[in-house]
């Protein structure tokens, strides 16, 4: 599996967008309930986020980690911090704390974020994703044939894998 950066809302300000403003209160509550149900069904605990974050800095930090051979560790740490912790992934200090926790050099990470070193990579990946119909996260492409968008129950993913492994 290859994780690629995808900035969900490039127009979001650095501080993010209040979820209720972006989706509307009723839709926001519906989505939160659905995500909590899916998370609980697989034993995850998710902390409610009241804003849709601007992920550009976190995506850039993950790209530095990729170059340093620490992508999996950084990716996991960022997700854990976002969904279970108190870290703000739009905050440079929090990103540096998270990155140093997985072995990245603090000064290099801070500089790469502040200089927006990976913006071109993030933008190119967004263009490539949009060219194949990706407009949501998570997005999974299976066998170069099936695109699954958004948070889905395990059974949906299992059905796609079963289709791919069926004899022709």
ChimeraX attribute file (.defattr): number of C-alpha atoms within 10 A of each C-alpha:
attribute: neighborCount
match mode: 1-to-1
recipient: residues
	/A:1	6
	/A:2	5
	/A:3	10
	/A:4	15
	/A:5	20
	/A:6	26
	/A:7	22
	/A:8	18
	/A:9	16
	/A:10	14
	/A:11	10
	/A:12	15
	/A:13	13
	/A:14	15
	/A:15	15
	/A:16	16
	/A:17	18
	/A:18	15
	/A:19	18
	/A:20	15
	/A:21	12
	/A:22	12
	/A:23	15
	/A:24	11
	/A:25	12
	/A:26	10
	/A:27	13
	/A:28	17
	/A:29	14
	/A:30	12
	/A:31	13
	/A:32	16
	/A:33	13
	/A:34	14
	/A:35	17
	/A:36	16
	/A:37	15
	/A:38	15
	/A:39	15
	/A:40	12
	/A:41	12
	/A:42	10
	/A:43	9
	/A:44	13
	/A:45	13
	/A:46	16
	/A:47	13
	/A:48	13
	/A:49	14
	/A:50	14
	/A:51	14
	/A:52	19
	/A:53	23
	/A:54	23
	/A:55	24
	/A:56	25
	/A:57	24
	/A:58	27
	/A:59	24
	/A:60	24
	/A:61	30
	/A:62	27
	/A:63	24
	/A:64	22
	/A:65	22
	/A:66	15
	/A:67	9
	/A:68	12
	/A:69	13
	/A:70	17
	/A:71	18
	/A:72	14
	/A:73	16
	/A:74	26
	/A:75	21
	/A:76	13
	/A:77	18
	/A:78	24
	/A:79	12
	/A:80	14
	/A:81	18
	/A:82	18
	/A:83	15
	/A:84	15
	/A:85	13
	/A:86	12
	/A:87	17
	/A:88	18
	/A:89	25
	/A:90	19
	/A:91	15
	/A:92	18
	/A:93	14
	/A:94	17
	/A:95	27
	/A:96	22
	/A:97	15
	/A:98	21
	/A:99	26
	/A:100	15
	/A:101	14
	/A:102	17
	/A:103	14
	/A:104	20
	/A:105	14
	/A:106	17
	/A:107	10
	/A:108	13
	/A:109	23
	/A:110	18
	/A:111	13
	/A:112	17
	/A:113	21
	/A:114	12
	/A:115	10
	/A:116	14
	/A:117	17
	/A:118	18
	/A:119	16
	/A:120	11
	/A:121	15
	/A:122	20
	/A:123	16
	/A:124	13
	/A:125	16
	/A:126	19
	/A:127	12
	/A:128	12
	/A:129	17
	/A:130	13
	/A:131	10
	/A:132	10
	/A:133	11
	/A:134	21
	/A:135	17
	/A:136	16
	/A:137	13
	/A:138	13
	/A:139	19
	/A:140	17
	/A:141	14
	/A:142	14
	/A:143	11
	/A:144	7
	/A:145	8
	/A:146	13
	/A:147	14
	/A:148	17
	/A:149	15
	/A:150	12
	/A:151	15
	/A:152	14
	/A:153	14
	/A:154	11
	/A:155	9
	/A:156	12
	/A:157	13
	/A:158	11
	/A:159	11
	/A:160	17
	/A:161	14
	/A:162	11
	/A:163	11
	/A:164	14
	/A:165	10
	/A:166	7
	/A:167	6
	/A:168	5
